[in-house]
Each structure stands twice: as C-alpha cells, then as structure tokens.
Amino acid sequence: MNPRWPLAAVLLLAAAPAAARADDEKELRWGTDPTGGAPFIYKPPGSGEDDPYIGFEVELAEYLAGKLGRKSVPVDGLWKSLPDLLDKPRGGEKGIDIVLNGYEARDTLKAKYAASAPYYTFRVELIARKDEDGKDWADFRRPGRRVGVLGESTAADYAKRFFGEPAVDESDDVANVIGLVRDRRLAGTVQDGPAAVHFCKENPDLRTVGAGRQPGHYVIYLRKGDDELRAGLDAAIRDGFRDGTLQRIYRKYGLWNADQENLAYQHTGEWPEPLDADEVAAAGGGGGLGKLLPQLLRAAGTTVLLAVASFPLAVLLGLAIGVGRVYGPGWVRVPLGVYVEVVRGTPLLLQLYVIFYMLPKIDPVFALDPLYAGILGLALNYAAYEAENYRAGLLAVPRGQMEAALALGMNPLTAIRKVVVPQAVRIVIPPVTNDFIALFKDTSVCSVILITELTRKYNELYNFNRDLVVELAFVTAGLYLLMSYPLSLLARYLERRTGTHATGGHR
C-alpha cells in the first residue's frame, strides 16, 4: 500500500468546498463568541448542550432575522477573529452573513467591512470590589494596582491611555477577568456597560466606580457589497426603536438607559415612550454536573478524532522527511531541514492561524473547514518532530547493514526500504508513542480555529457554571487521563519488547 495515500485523501477532502445549503438564503448566520459572553450571548447555569442560548443579542438576532424573513443561526468563534469569518465562503461550515457580538464602530474595521447603523450605545465602566478603596477612576492609578480588559476592545484602548499600558492586563475572556477581580488578583477591570451591568448583578461583591466614559456604538459588520442585507438591517433597527421592540429587549437585561433613548431619537426623530416594567426575566438554569457530562464526552470525542486522524499522517510524513534528510541529495536535504527548523521554531498556535485564517485571504481555494484545518495543522507540526525521531533512528542503524544489503545486490532504495527503515522504526517506537500522548494535549490549541474540543468545552461550561468549577476541572482532567494513560502503558510495553527507552517526546 502506498503510504502517501492517506495524506492525499485528507488534503483532497480538506480542499473540497462545502456543499451549498439549499436554504442558505433563509438563514441569517451571525458570528458570535458565547464563551464568557454574558449578557450578549450565554447559557444559564446547568444548561444542557441542546438548551438554547439567551442574551440580549440572541434576541436581537432573532428579531432581525424575523424582519428579514430568515432564520437566526449563531455561528460560534473566537471574539477577536469573528470578522475573519466574513472572509470565508458564505456556504462553508463557519461561513457567516454578519458579525453580531458587541463589536464597536471602529475605523479599522469599517475600512474592510460594511457596517450597519448603530443598535446600542455603550460606555466603558470601571468595575471593582465593594471593599476596594477608591471612589473614582483616578484612585486606581496608584502604583501596584492593575486592571484587566478584553483585548482589542475600546475598553482596552481607553484603559491603556488612562492607567498606562504597564498597569493593564489583557485577556480573551471577560468572565475570567471578572473572576480575577472578585478574587482580589486584580484591583479592577474596565468593561463595556452591558458586561458591567450583568456581572455586577451576578456578583454582589462588585460595583462600578464613578461614571461611565468613552461613549461608543455597537454595530453589525457584514461583507462590502451586501447592500440589500445592510439596508434591511438598518430598517429593522430603526423599526425596532420606533415600535419599542429594542426597548423591551434591552429592559429585559437591564440595559435600557438615557443613552439608548438618545439613540432611538437619532434613528426615528422621536423620543421613545417608556414601557411598563413587566418583562419576563431571563430564563434561569437548572441541573448539575450530570447534565454537563455528555457535553464534555462529545468534546472528548472531537479530541480523539483530531489526534487519531492527524498523528498517522504526521508519522508517514515524518518518516519521509527523515529518510530524505539522511539519504537524499543536497537539493532535497536543505529544504527538508529548513521545514523542520521552521516548524519546530514557531508555535503551533501561529501555524494554525496561518492555515485557517491567512491562507484563505491569499486564495479562497485554501479555505478549509475547522476540523480539516486542525488535522492538517497538527499533522504538519508533529511531522517535523517525528522526522527528527526517525532521522535519529536511521543514524542509529549500523552502517554495515546498508553496506551488506548493497553487497547482496539490492539497489539503495530497496535497501533503505527493506533493511534500514524497519530497524529504525523499531528503535523509535517508544518516543513516537510518547509524542502521540503529547498530541492529545496539544489538540487543545485547535480551539483558536473554532473547534470545540475538550479544553474549549470545559472553558465554556466553566464560565456558565462557576459553582461547579472544581467538579468540571476534575472530570476534564480525568477524561484526558483516560485518553492518554492507555498509551503510556503501550509505550512501556513497547520499551520492554524492543529493549529501548522512551525519550519522553518533544514536549
């Protein structure tokens, strides 16, 4: 069997464009990041995987989709990378029509994407513990006090200017930053008004400091050229302010204020009438760890799939590279050596970004579904390390073995394939097995390209179920152990059978 056919098959599958959806025109696919996304989009504590998301932007998306005659379909991703999904083919698994997730009106984004009319006015708020000394923003400028922010946001820009960049810690997760403030590991955090309202309500020990600052607007981003969709969104936002729909949604989550009244006036030319405060509260959760366990098990299945699909490709490619570096001519050895050093010298995280986000910008033919991109990225990364394992194994085979094979009349290729490689494979089996164990843990990096594997699912459930943090951590760690420990036993068995000793892998 040709050892190269699995790699070719996966590459063909990865490059194949996703089938166009028959009812694509009936969906409004909106990019969002539900991880720590309250009150924009989140699940109540104890929610199951099939339970719907709630949040004011969830209801806003449903309202907008209804006005456009479409069905609201959220597409999850990393908050900072959501606009990049607009660069992907519309019909793919992660293709979207709009970005709707508390995105500010920013000139840098407007230069590349179209933007709707503003649907919400926000101000940045400073959040601190109630027992933290300080009545105004200036009181938190003291030496030694640090504040947290959501990276690449208006709040982050303002905090760096006001407090000084060295005093600001950036994070990708608002809920985690709030937890650091609550645990006294940060003096405070600067967040948008909606997040401040939600988290201060959820955490009675927290408060806002002084008045909100740096007013701005949330807008919806979409592709340039989608003029009909943009006009429909603008009309729906205007109608929502006029008939009170948006006021009802915002009041439900405690987000209606004078700034929204002014925004409504800007859209309609009329001051909105106050509504009765009889809105139904956001649905509460229920349940416990038993309801969350199936979600972790499904995510663990994705982790296994990533590892099992990528590692054989890495082994085959690594073996080919190792043979080329040891026995190939100079014009083969040099580029293979460059490949190994570049891949080993750069982070897997960056390599996945290049494969999933950057290559499609060069040519849409490189647009891969997240799962295929994750398999390809892991295979290419680990191939460089496996190549070094096999190169060491090949060099460990006594030179006389090759000479004897040639003396028996074998040509060099036959001698390498039938005499040298089998002995080298026997030598490197234990370290290769240990690399397989390491690969299981490195699959967690694939969360940056929108794959919901075990670590990402744990992070999502942790943010929505803070009272179960210890239980979730133990279950997640146990699942990783169950996946990796049998491989550890296999590595020890192979050490005994082959008389070799594992090196512990490259991690």
NORBELDA-V379010 format. One record per backbone hydrogen bond with DSSP energy under -1.0 kcal/mol. CO is the residue of the C=O (numbers start at 1). NH is the residue of the N-H. E is the energy in kcal/mol with one decimal. If there is no record, write none. Layout:
CO;NH;E  CO;NH;E
This chain:
2;5;-1.5  4;8;-2.0  5;9;-2.5  6;10;-2.3  7;11;-2.4  8;12;-2.4  9;13;-2.3  10;14;-2.8  11;15;-2.2  12;16;-1.2  21;24;-1.4  23;26;-1.8  24;27;-1.6  26;71;-2.7  28;73;-2.3  29;97;-3.3  29;98;-1.9  30;75;-2.6  31;100;-1.8  32;77;-1.7  34;37;-1.5  37;40;-1.6  37;41;-2.1  39;56;-2.4  40;57;-1.2  40;58;-1.0  42;54;-3.5  44;47;-1.6  45;286;-1.6  48;51;-1.0  54;42;-2.7  55;59;-2.0  56;60;-1.8  57;61;-2.6  58;62;-2.1  59;63;-2.2  60;64;-2.8  61;65;-2.8  62;66;-2.2  63;67;-2.2  64;68;-1.7  65;70;-3.4  71;28;-3.3  73;30;-1.9  75;32;-2.3  78;81;-1.1  79;82;-1.1  82;85;-1.6  83;86;-1.5  84;87;-1.4  85;88;-1.1  89;92;-1.4  92;95;-1.2  98;31;-2.9  99;221;-1.6  103;219;-2.5  106;110;-2.5  107;111;-1.6  109;112;-1.1  109;113;-2.9  114;222;-2.3  120;218;-2.8  122;216;-2.5  123;193;-1.4  124;213;-2.5  125;191;-2.4  126;209;-2.9  127;189;-2.1  128;207;-2.7  129;132;-1.4  136;139;-1.2  137;140;-2.0  138;141;-1.6  142;145;-1.7  146;187;-2.0  146;188;-1.2  147;169;-2.8  148;190;-1.9  149;171;-1.6  153;157;-2.1  154;158;-2.6  155;159;-2.5  156;160;-2.2  157;161;-1.7  158;162;-2.6  159;163;-3.0  164;167;-1.7  165;168;-1.8  167;147;-2.3  169;149;-2.2  171;151;-2.6  173;177;-1.6  174;178;-2.4  175;179;-2.0  176;180;-1.7  177;181;-1.9  178;182;-2.6  179;183;-1.9  180;185;-2.7  180;186;-1.3  181;184;-1.6  188;148;-1.9  189;127;-3.2  191;125;-3.6  192;196;-2.1  193;197;-2.6  194;198;-2.1  195;199;-2.7  196;200;-2.0  197;201;-1.4  198;202;-2.2  199;203;-1.7  203;206;-2.4  205;130;-3.2  207;128;-2.5  213;124;-3.0  216;122;-2.4  217;105;-1.9  218;119;-2.2  220;116;-2.5  221;99;-2.5  222;114;-2.1  223;226;-1.7  225;227;-1.7  226;230;-2.4  227;231;-2.5  228;232;-2.1  229;233;-2.3  230;234;-2.5  231;235;-2.3  232;236;-2.1  233;237;-2.5  234;238;-2.3  235;239;-2.6  236;240;-2.5  237;241;-1.9  238;242;-1.9  239;243;-2.8  240;246;-1.6  244;248;-2.2  245;249;-2.1  246;250;-2.8  247;251;-2.7  248;252;-1.8  250;255;-3.4  251;254;-1.6  257;261;-1.7  258;262;-2.3  259;263;-2.0  260;264;-2.6  261;265;-2.0  262;266;-2.2  263;267;-1.8  264;268;-2.5  265;269;-2.9  276;278;-2.0  288;291;-1.1  289;293;-2.0  292;296;-1.5  293;297;-2.3  294;298;-2.2  295;299;-2.1  296;300;-2.4  297;301;-1.8  298;302;-1.6  299;303;-2.0  300;304;-2.4  301;305;-2.4  302;306;-2.6  303;307;-2.2  304;308;-3.1  305;309;-2.3  306;310;-1.8  307;311;-2.3  310;314;-2.1  311;315;-2.6  312;316;-2.5  313;317;-2.6  314;318;-2.7  315;319;-2.5  316;320;-2.0  317;321;-2.4  318;322;-2.8  319;323;-2.5  320;324;-2.2  321;325;-2.3  322;326;-1.6  323;327;-2.9  324;328;-1.4  329;332;-1.6  329;333;-2.6  330;334;-2.3  332;336;-1.7  333;337;-2.5  334;338;-2.3  335;339;-2.4  336;340;-2.2  337;341;-2.3  338;342;-2.7  339;343;-2.5  340;344;-2.4  341;345;-1.6  347;351;-1.9  348;352;-2.4  349;353;-1.9  350;354;-2.3  351;355;-2.3  352;356;-2.7  353;357;-2.6  353;358;-1.6  354;359;-2.6  359;362;-1.1  359;363;-1.9  363;366;-2.2  364;367;-2.0  369;373;-2.6  370;374;-2.6  371;375;-2.4  372;376;-2.7  373;377;-2.7  374;378;-2.5  375;379;-2.4  376;380;-2.6  377;381;-2.2  378;382;-2.7  379;383;-1.8  382;386;-2.8  383;387;-2.2  384;388;-1.2  385;389;-1.8  386;390;-2.7  387;391;-2.4  388;392;-2.2  389;393;-2.0  390;394;-3.0  391;395;-2.3  392;396;-1.2  398;401;-1.6  399;403;-2.0  400;404;-2.7  401;405;-1.9  402;406;-2.3  403;407;-2.3  404;408;-1.5  405;410;-1.9  406;409;-1.5  411;415;-2.4  412;416;-2.4  413;417;-2.4  414;418;-2.7  415;419;-1.9  415;420;-1.9  416;421;-2.9  420;424;-2.3  421;425;-2.9  422;426;-1.7  423;427;-1.6  424;428;-1.8  428;432;-2.2  429;433;-2.3  430;434;-2.1  431;435;-1.8  432;436;-1.6  433;437;-1.5  434;438;-2.1  435;439;-2.2  436;440;-1.3  438;442;-1.9  439;443;-1.2  441;444;-1.4  442;445;-1.7  443;446;-1.6  444;447;-1.5  445;448;-1.9  446;449;-1.6  446;451;-1.3  447;450;-1.4  451;453;-1.7  453;457;-2.4  454;458;-2.4  455;459;-2.3  456;460;-2.3  457;461;-2.7  458;462;-2.8  459;463;-1.8  460;464;-1.3  461;465;-1.3  465;468;-2.0  466;469;-1.2  468;472;-2.8  469;473;-2.1  470;474;-2.3  471;475;-2.4  472;476;-2.6  473;477;-2.6  474;478;-2.4  475;479;-2.2  476;480;-2.1  477;481;-2.3  478;482;-2.6  479;483;-1.8  480;484;-2.1  481;485;-3.0  484;488;-1.6  485;489;-2.2  486;490;-2.0  487;491;-2.5  488;492;-2.1  489;493;-2.3  490;494;-2.6  491;495;-2.1  492;496;-2.0  493;497;-2.4  494;498;-2.7  495;499;-1.8
